[in-house]
Structures are given as structure tokens and as C-alpha cells.
Amino acid sequence: MIMINTIQRAVTRTIAVSVLMCGAAACSNKFVDVTNPNVIVASTVDTTSSSTVTLLANSAQQNFAAAYGWLAVYSSWFSGEADVADTFPTRNEFGFRQIADVNGSLLSDVWTPIQLAAQSTKQLVDLALPNPTTNINLARAATFRGYAVLHMATDFCNGDLSAGPKLTTAQMLDTATYWFNVGRTVGLANATADGINLANASTVGTARARLQRGDNAGALAAAALVPAGFVYNMVYFADLNNSNRMYNRVYQYTFDRSAVSVAAGYQTGDPRVPFFTPAQTSIRGQDALPNGFFPQNKFTGYASSMRLASRLEADYIAAEASASSAQELTLIAARRTANNQPAYAGATDAASVLTELMYQKSLDFYLEDRKLADYRRNPAATLNIKAAGAVYYKPGYANVGTQTCFPVPYQEYSTNTNYGAP
């Protein structure tokens, strides 16, 4: 699962030792020439070796897990789930929604990880794998390629794949759906517990992509296929030597960096958003936010898993796609009851009920990178979003801007000759 990083460390050690052995003046440049360790040529992979292909598939899955954690952090700042307690100006740009396309954090923390996930899964789906109709590694690669492209579609204003042309949100959503269909078909045919779980995760992904695309009928059809009680979690590890790939990023950025503070709109006492008040902890925000630091307590360790797909999400998708206030109110009542909240007593017109549905969903999927997609799809119904033009909660920064999605980094569109105009 960490093959590429291991190769990179090994190459780094080899170069360091070589320089020490012969000295800078005595070594030729060719002595330390190395092949880019991130490039895997399909023709060089032994597809008959199940251990090799499984390693590549697991590594690709972990690439997505790492990217998912980054997106959960940055989208929480952007969508008003969390305040940016970080001192980096590049990270605060996400908080006041004026992200420059030359923003270094946008490139290194957000764009590059999700692109790596998309590309490493492509390396698997491009292989001529044995028994492709039932191969679990193909099911895994297709599922996580689907999720990589889906999150690119929901979080970025546009995107590209493998240095290809600029893709619209709709094109990325359709691409994600294609790979989810492969993941579901192969996973079901594989028929193992792992295969069926991947198939169900792909089905939730399809429902989410269809809903975002405006295909309510397709979303309803996919959501209906998700079994009761289904949950698929991304797994993380408390591995100090591989923290950038293995840690739960939300926990790390809450307690190691003191940068994720629960926003005031979510400090309601609802059990779905547990947090510490300043009086309960000695932890202080990195930049000493004027309203105090409120660490989340949903993810409680480096190895805390993060939910990726579930029947609960399918229920929310089905309720919204039904465009039925009655169905939405049924789910609202169930979620309030399940979390010891009083019954909904607000207005029952369609707009008000949708707003309440989106609010309940934001509580259920807090810090799971769902709210940004909901905001783009239902801006008027999504609460706790900082209004454009509002004063940012920290001095020295611009007022809140009008961005509704992340821009593609300048380094991407300026070097990709196929991309076209930004």
C-alpha cells in the first residue's frame, strides 16, 4: 500500500549514500540519474503476479484515502463547517472563499493528492488483468477511480485527467459514473464479501454522481439498490513513518496543527458534531482565533476511520431526488429522533423542508466532504455558509468572496497543453 513512497525513500537514501562515497566533484551526473519512481509503465507490470497487482490496487486505494482526508479538511473551511485556525494565508483563502489559482496549498494539499488517486487507479484499470470480469483488483481500482473523479467533480470548478483536456463538472460526473458501473459489475461478479462491499460503495457513488448531475431518476434507481445498514469506511493508521498517507487528516489538523475549529453554527450540542470547548482543553488554535478554539471530537485518533459510502447517504439522496416534501420530512423526523433532537417544527413549504433536510445531512456527514457538493447543488438551502461580502472572522484578510468551488491550480492548466483556457 506504500510501495511508491518506499521506492522514493530508497532512491533518496541511495543518492545520499552515493554522494557521500564519491564527493560532489568526483561524481558524474549519470551516477545519480534515477527513473521517476511515480511512473509505472503498464507493460512492465507482471499481471500474472496476484501479489504485485494487489499491492498496486491497495496502494491506489490508500492514495484516495489520503486525498479524501485532505479534501475533508479544506472543504470544511470553505463550506463553513470549520473555522480556519491555521496561520497560513493560503489556507485562510479557503475560509474566505477567494482562492488564487497560484495558491500553494491548493496545489500541494488538494489538487495533487486527488490527481494522484485518479492516476494510480488508472494504472490498474489499464492493465490486462486475468479474469477481468471478476478480478477484485479491477473492482477496487474502478471504485476508487470513480470516487477520485467524483470528488474532483464536486469540489473543483472543472478538472482534467491524465493531462487531457479540460473537463466540465458534468463530464467528470459522467466519467465517475462509468467507473462506478465497472466497480459494481465486477464487484458483484467477484461475489466475495470484499467484492460486494466495493459494489455497494460504487452504487452509492453512482447515486451521488447522478444527483449532482441533476439526474434524479438515476439517483433514485441507484440509491434503491444499496442494502440496509451498509457502511464503507476508509481506514487510516497511526503510522508515524507514513503520516502523510496513513493518518486521519482531520484528527491530525485538529490536534497536531490546531487548525480545524468547529464553526459557531455547528456548536449546537447535537451528538453528531461532538467537540471540546476552550474550557475543556488546554489546546489553543494556531492563530489564536478571537472566538476561541473548538476542537472537533468526531475523529478521535490518527487511526479513526472515515465513512465514504453508506445506506444513510443513499437515504438522503433518495429523499432529495424524490422532490417529495413528505419523503424528506419522514427522513428528517427519523434523523432527529435518532439523535435525541426535538421534532421539526418549521415551515413545511418545499424550500423550507429542503433546507432542513440539507441541515440534517450536514450534521450527519459533518467533516466528511459532503457539504460542498450540497452547497453547489442547493445554494439557497445550505445553511452556515458565510455570505459573500461578509467580514472574515480574522483581521488582516479580505472579505468573503463569491467562489463556490475550488479553482484548478495555475501550475496545472499552464503546463497542460491540452487543457485550453482556464
C-alpha positions as CSV (number, residue, x, y, z in Angstrom):
1,M,0.0,0.0,0.0
2,I,3.0,2.3,0.4
3,M,5.1,1.0,-2.4
4,I,5.7,4.3,-4.2
5,N,6.7,6.1,-1.0
6,T,9.0,3.2,-0.1
7,I,10.7,3.4,-3.5
8,Q,11.1,7.1,-3.2
9,R,12.7,6.8,0.2
10,A,15.0,4.1,-1.1
11,V,16.1,6.2,-4.0
12,T,16.7,9.2,-1.7
13,R,18.9,7.1,0.5
14,T,20.8,5.7,-2.5
15,I,21.5,9.2,-3.8
16,A,22.6,10.4,-0.4
17,V,25.0,7.5,0.2
18,S,26.4,7.8,-3.4
19,V,27.3,11.5,-2.9
20,L,28.9,10.7,0.4
21,M,31.0,7.9,-1.1
22,C,32.5,9.9,-4.0
23,G,32.0,13.5,-3.3
24,A,30.3,16.1,-5.4
25,A,33.3,16.9,-7.6
26,A,34.2,13.3,-8.4
27,C,30.7,12.1,-9.3
28,S,29.3,12.3,-12.8
29,N,25.7,13.3,-13.2
30,K,24.8,9.9,-14.6
31,F,25.9,8.2,-11.5
32,V,22.8,9.6,-9.6
33,D,20.4,9.5,-12.5
34,V,17.2,7.7,-11.5
35,T,13.9,6.9,-13.1
36,N,10.9,8.8,-11.9
37,P,9.5,6.4,-9.2
38,N,6.0,7.6,-9.7
39,V,5.8,6.4,-13.2
40,I,4.7,2.8,-13.7
41,V,4.7,1.5,-17.3
42,A,1.8,-0.9,-17.8
43,S,3.9,-3.2,-20.0
44,T,6.5,-3.7,-17.2
45,V,3.9,-5.0,-14.6
46,D,3.6,-8.7,-14.2
47,T,-0.1,-9.0,-14.3
48,T,0.1,-12.8,-13.5
49,S,1.5,-11.9,-10.1
50,S,-1.5,-11.5,-7.9
51,S,0.6,-10.1,-5.1
52,T,2.1,-7.4,-7.3
53,V,-1.3,-6.3,-8.7
54,T,-2.9,-6.5,-5.2
55,L,-0.1,-4.2,-3.9
56,L,-0.8,-1.7,-6.7
57,A,-4.5,-1.8,-6.1
58,N,-4.2,-1.3,-2.3
59,S,-1.7,1.5,-2.9
60,A,-4.1,3.2,-5.2
61,Q,-6.9,2.9,-2.6
62,Q,-4.7,4.4,0.0
63,N,-3.8,7.3,-2.3
64,F,-7.5,8.0,-2.4
65,A,-7.8,7.7,1.3
66,A,-5.1,10.3,1.8
67,A,-6.7,12.7,-0.7
68,Y,-10.1,12.2,0.9
69,G,-8.7,13.4,4.2
70,W,-7.2,16.5,2.7
71,L,-10.5,17.3,0.9
72,A,-12.4,16.9,4.2
73,V,-10.2,19.5,5.9
74,Y,-10.1,22.1,3.1
75,S,-13.8,21.7,2.2
76,S,-14.8,22.1,5.9
77,W,-13.1,25.6,5.9
78,F,-14.6,26.5,2.5
79,S,-18.2,25.4,3.4
80,G,-18.4,26.9,6.8
81,E,-18.2,23.6,8.8
82,A,-15.0,24.7,10.5
83,D,-13.1,27.9,11.1
84,V,-9.5,28.2,9.8
85,A,-7.4,28.3,12.9
86,D,-4.3,28.0,10.7
87,T,-1.8,30.8,10.2
88,F,-1.1,30.0,6.5
89,P,-2.6,32.7,4.3
90,T,-3.0,30.1,1.6
91,R,-5.3,28.1,3.9
92,N,-7.2,31.1,5.0
93,E,-8.1,31.8,1.4
94,F,-10.3,28.7,1.6
95,G,-12.0,30.2,4.6
96,F,-13.0,33.5,2.9
97,R,-13.5,31.8,-0.4
98,Q,-11.1,33.8,-2.5
99,I,-8.6,31.0,-3.6
100,A,-6.0,32.2,-6.0
101,D,-5.0,29.7,-8.7
102,V,-1.4,30.1,-7.6
103,N,-2.2,29.1,-4.1
104,G,0.5,26.7,-3.0
105,S,-1.8,24.8,-0.6
106,L,-4.4,24.3,-3.3
107,L,-1.7,22.6,-5.4
108,S,0.1,20.5,-2.9
109,D,-2.6,19.6,-0.4
110,V,-5.8,19.4,-2.5
111,W,-5.2,19.1,-6.3
112,T,-2.1,16.9,-6.3
113,P,-3.4,14.2,-3.9
114,I,-6.7,13.7,-5.8
115,Q,-4.9,13.7,-9.1
116,L,-2.5,11.0,-7.7
117,A,-5.5,8.9,-6.7
118,A,-7.1,9.3,-10.1
119,Q,-3.9,8.4,-11.9
120,S,-2.8,5.5,-9.8
121,T,-6.2,3.9,-10.2
122,K,-6.0,4.4,-13.9
123,Q,-2.7,2.4,-13.9
124,L,-4.7,-0.5,-12.6
125,V,-7.7,-0.3,-14.9
126,D,-5.3,0.0,-17.9
127,L,-3.6,-3.4,-17.1
128,A,-4.7,-6.5,-18.9
129,L,-5.7,-8.3,-15.8
130,P,-6.6,-12.0,-15.7
131,N,-10.3,-12.8,-15.3
132,P,-11.3,-9.1,-15.7
133,T,-15.0,-9.8,-15.2
134,T,-14.4,-11.0,-11.6
135,N,-11.0,-9.6,-10.7
136,I,-11.2,-7.9,-7.3
137,N,-8.3,-5.6,-8.1
138,L,-10.2,-4.2,-11.1
139,A,-13.2,-3.7,-8.9
140,R,-11.1,-1.9,-6.3
141,A,-9.4,0.3,-8.9
142,A,-12.6,1.2,-10.7
143,T,-14.4,2.0,-7.5
144,F,-11.7,4.4,-6.3
145,R,-11.1,5.9,-9.7
146,G,-14.8,6.7,-9.6
147,Y,-14.5,8.3,-6.2
148,A,-11.4,10.2,-7.1
149,V,-13.1,11.7,-10.2
150,L,-16.4,12.3,-8.3
151,H,-14.7,14.3,-5.6
152,M,-12.8,16.3,-8.2
153,A,-16.1,17.0,-9.8
154,T,-17.9,18.1,-6.6
155,D,-15.1,20.1,-5.1
156,F,-13.3,21.7,-8.2
157,C,-14.9,24.0,-10.7
158,N,-13.5,21.9,-13.5
159,G,-10.7,19.4,-14.0
160,D,-8.7,17.2,-16.2
161,L,-7.4,13.6,-16.2
162,S,-4.0,12.3,-17.3
163,A,-3.0,15.7,-18.8
164,G,-6.1,15.6,-21.0
165,P,-8.5,18.4,-22.0
166,K,-10.4,20.5,-19.5
167,L,-13.5,18.6,-18.3
168,T,-16.7,20.3,-17.1
169,T,-18.4,19.2,-13.9
170,A,-20.9,17.2,-15.9
171,Q,-18.2,15.4,-17.9
172,M,-16.4,14.4,-14.7
173,L,-19.6,13.2,-13.1
174,D,-20.3,11.1,-16.1
175,T,-16.8,9.7,-16.0
176,A,-17.2,8.8,-12.4
177,T,-20.5,7.1,-13.1
178,Y,-18.8,5.0,-15.8
179,W,-16.2,3.7,-13.4
180,F,-18.7,3.1,-10.6
181,N,-20.6,0.9,-13.1
182,V,-17.4,-1.1,-13.7
183,G,-16.8,-1.3,-9.9
184,R,-20.3,-2.5,-9.2
185,T,-20.4,-5.0,-12.1
186,V,-17.0,-6.6,-11.3
187,G,-17.5,-6.5,-7.6
188,L,-20.8,-8.3,-7.7
189,A,-19.4,-10.9,-10.1
190,N,-16.5,-11.4,-7.8
191,A,-19.0,-12.4,-5.2
192,T,-16.7,-12.2,-2.2
193,A,-17.6,-10.0,0.8
194,D,-14.9,-7.5,-0.4
195,G,-16.3,-7.5,-3.9
196,I,-19.8,-6.9,-2.7
197,N,-18.8,-4.1,-0.4
198,L,-16.9,-2.4,-3.3
199,A,-20.0,-2.9,-5.5
200,N,-22.2,-1.3,-2.9
201,A,-19.8,1.6,-2.4
202,S,-19.8,2.1,-6.2
203,T,-23.6,2.1,-6.1
204,V,-23.7,4.9,-3.5
205,G,-21.1,6.8,-5.7
206,T,-23.4,6.4,-8.7
207,A,-26.4,7.8,-6.7
208,R,-24.3,10.7,-5.6
209,A,-23.0,11.5,-9.1
210,R,-26.4,11.2,-10.7
211,L,-27.9,13.5,-8.0
212,Q,-25.2,16.1,-8.6
213,R,-25.7,15.8,-12.3
214,G,-29.4,16.6,-12.0
215,D,-30.5,13.1,-12.9
216,N,-33.0,12.5,-10.1
217,A,-34.4,9.3,-11.7
218,G,-30.9,7.8,-12.0
219,A,-30.1,8.8,-8.4
220,L,-33.3,7.2,-7.1
221,A,-32.6,4.0,-9.0
222,A,-29.1,3.7,-7.7
223,A,-30.0,4.6,-4.1
224,A,-32.7,1.9,-4.0
225,L,-30.0,-0.8,-4.7
226,V,-28.0,0.0,-1.5
227,P,-28.7,-2.6,1.2
228,A,-29.9,-1.6,4.6
229,G,-27.2,-1.0,7.2
230,F,-24.4,-0.7,4.6
231,V,-21.4,1.4,5.5
232,Y,-18.0,1.5,3.7
233,N,-15.2,3.2,5.7
234,M,-11.8,4.5,4.6
235,V,-9.2,3.1,7.0
236,Y,-6.3,5.0,8.5
237,F,-3.3,4.0,10.6
238,A,-1.2,5.6,13.3
239,D,2.0,5.1,11.4
240,L,4.5,7.8,12.2
241,N,6.8,6.9,9.4
242,N,4.0,7.3,6.8
243,S,1.8,10.0,8.4
244,N,1.2,11.8,5.1
245,R,-0.6,8.8,3.7
246,M,-1.8,6.9,6.7
247,Y,-3.1,9.5,9.3
248,N,-6.7,10.6,9.6
249,R,-6.0,14.1,8.3
250,V,-8.9,15.8,10.2
251,Y,-7.6,14.5,13.5
252,Q,-4.1,15.5,12.6
253,Y,-5.0,19.0,11.6
254,T,-7.2,19.4,14.7
255,F,-4.8,18.2,17.4
256,D,-1.3,18.4,15.9
257,R,-1.7,21.6,13.9
258,S,-4.6,23.2,15.9
259,A,-6.1,24.4,12.6
260,V,-9.7,22.9,12.5
261,S,-12.1,24.6,14.8
262,V,-15.8,23.8,14.9
263,A,-17.7,26.8,13.5
264,A,-20.2,28.5,15.6
265,G,-23.1,27.3,13.5
266,Y,-22.3,23.7,14.5
267,Q,-21.7,24.3,18.2
268,T,-25.3,23.2,18.9
269,G,-24.9,20.2,21.2
270,D,-26.1,17.8,18.5
271,P,-24.4,14.5,19.2
272,R,-23.3,14.2,15.5
273,V,-20.9,17.1,16.0
274,P,-19.0,16.4,19.2
275,F,-16.4,19.0,20.1
276,F,-14.4,20.4,23.0
277,T,-14.9,23.9,24.3
278,P,-11.9,26.1,25.2
279,A,-12.7,25.5,28.9
280,Q,-12.4,21.7,28.4
281,T,-9.0,21.6,26.8
282,S,-5.6,23.3,27.0
283,I,-5.3,23.2,23.2
284,R,-5.2,26.6,21.6
285,G,-5.7,27.5,18.0
286,Q,-2.6,28.0,16.0
287,D,-3.5,31.6,15.3
288,A,-5.5,32.3,18.5
289,L,-8.9,32.8,16.9
290,P,-10.7,35.7,18.6
291,N,-13.8,33.4,19.3
292,G,-11.7,30.6,20.8
293,F,-10.6,27.2,19.5
294,F,-13.2,24.4,19.5
295,P,-11.6,21.1,18.5
296,Q,-13.8,18.5,16.8
297,N,-14.2,15.2,18.7
298,K,-15.8,13.2,15.9
299,F,-12.5,11.7,14.8
300,T,-10.6,10.8,17.9
301,G,-7.3,9.4,16.7
302,Y,-4.8,9.1,13.8
303,A,-6.4,5.7,13.0
304,S,-10.0,6.9,13.1
305,S,-11.9,5.7,10.0
306,M,-13.8,8.0,7.7
307,R,-17.1,7.0,6.2
308,L,-17.1,7.0,2.4
309,A,-20.4,5.4,1.4
310,S,-23.5,4.3,3.3
311,R,-27.2,3.4,3.2
312,L,-27.8,6.6,5.2
313,E,-26.3,8.7,2.4
314,A,-28.4,6.8,-0.1
315,D,-31.5,7.6,2.0
316,Y,-30.7,11.3,1.9
317,I,-30.1,11.1,-1.9
318,A,-33.4,9.3,-2.4
319,A,-35.3,11.8,-0.3
320,E,-33.9,14.8,-2.2
321,A,-34.2,13.2,-5.6
322,S,-37.9,12.3,-4.9
323,A,-38.7,16.0,-4.7
324,S,-41.3,15.0,-2.2
325,S,-41.6,17.1,0.9
326,A,-43.4,14.2,2.6
327,Q,-40.5,11.8,2.0
328,E,-38.0,14.4,3.1
329,L,-39.9,15.1,6.3
330,T,-40.0,11.4,7.1
331,L,-36.2,11.2,6.9
332,I,-35.9,14.5,8.9
333,A,-38.1,13.0,11.6
334,A,-36.1,9.8,11.7
335,R,-32.7,11.6,12.0
336,R,-33.9,14.0,14.7
337,T,-35.3,11.1,16.7
338,A,-32.2,9.0,16.3
339,N,-30.1,11.9,17.7
340,N,-32.4,12.9,20.6
341,Q,-33.4,16.2,18.9
342,P,-36.9,17.7,19.2
343,A,-39.3,17.2,16.3
344,Y,-39.0,19.6,13.4
345,A,-41.4,22.5,13.9
346,G,-40.6,24.7,11.0
347,A,-42.5,25.6,7.8
348,T,-43.5,22.8,5.5
349,D,-43.2,24.5,2.1
350,A,-40.8,22.8,-0.3
351,A,-38.0,25.3,0.1
352,S,-38.1,25.2,4.0
353,V,-38.2,21.4,4.1
354,L,-35.3,21.0,1.7
355,T,-33.3,23.5,3.9
356,E,-34.0,21.3,6.9
357,L,-33.0,18.2,5.0
358,M,-29.7,19.7,4.0
359,Y,-29.1,20.9,7.6
360,Q,-29.7,17.4,9.0
361,K,-27.4,16.0,6.3
362,S,-24.7,18.5,7.2
363,L,-24.9,17.2,10.8
364,D,-24.8,13.5,9.8
365,F,-21.9,14.0,7.4
366,Y,-20.0,16.7,9.3
367,L,-16.3,16.8,8.2
368,E,-16.9,14.1,5.5
369,D,-16.6,16.3,2.4
370,R,-20.3,16.3,1.5
371,K,-21.5,19.8,2.3
372,L,-19.6,21.5,-0.6
373,A,-21.4,19.4,-3.2
374,D,-24.7,20.1,-1.4
375,Y,-23.9,23.8,-1.4
376,R,-23.2,23.8,-5.2
377,R,-26.4,21.9,-5.9
378,N,-28.7,23.7,-3.4
379,P,-27.0,27.0,-2.5
380,A,-30.2,28.6,-1.1
381,A,-31.0,25.6,1.1
382,T,-27.5,25.1,2.6
383,L,-27.1,26.8,6.0
384,N,-24.0,28.1,7.8
385,I,-22.3,29.4,4.6
386,K,-20.5,32.7,5.0
387,A,-22.2,35.3,2.8
388,A,-20.3,36.9,0.0
389,G,-19.0,40.3,1.2
390,A,-19.2,39.4,4.9
391,V,-16.3,40.4,7.0
392,Y,-13.9,37.5,7.6
393,Y,-13.7,36.5,11.2
394,K,-10.0,37.3,11.4
395,P,-8.4,40.7,10.8
396,G,-6.0,41.3,8.0
397,Y,-7.8,39.3,5.4
398,A,-10.2,40.1,2.6
399,N,-13.9,39.9,3.0
400,V,-15.7,36.7,2.0
401,G,-15.7,36.1,-1.7
402,T,-18.1,34.6,-4.2
403,Q,-16.3,31.3,-5.1
404,T,-18.5,28.2,-4.9
405,C,-15.8,25.6,-5.9
406,F,-12.0,25.3,-5.9
407,P,-10.1,26.6,-9.0
408,V,-7.7,24.4,-10.9
409,P,-4.2,25.4,-10.0
410,Y,-2.2,27.6,-12.4
411,Q,0.6,25.0,-12.4
412,E,-1.9,22.5,-13.9
413,Y,-3.6,24.5,-16.7
414,S,-0.4,26.5,-17.6
415,T,1.6,23.3,-18.2
416,N,-1.0,21.0,-19.7
417,T,-1.1,21.9,-23.4
418,N,-4.4,20.0,-23.8
419,Y,-6.2,22.0,-21.1
420,G,-7.0,25.1,-23.0
421,A,-8.2,28.4,-21.4
422,P,-8.7,28.3,-17.6
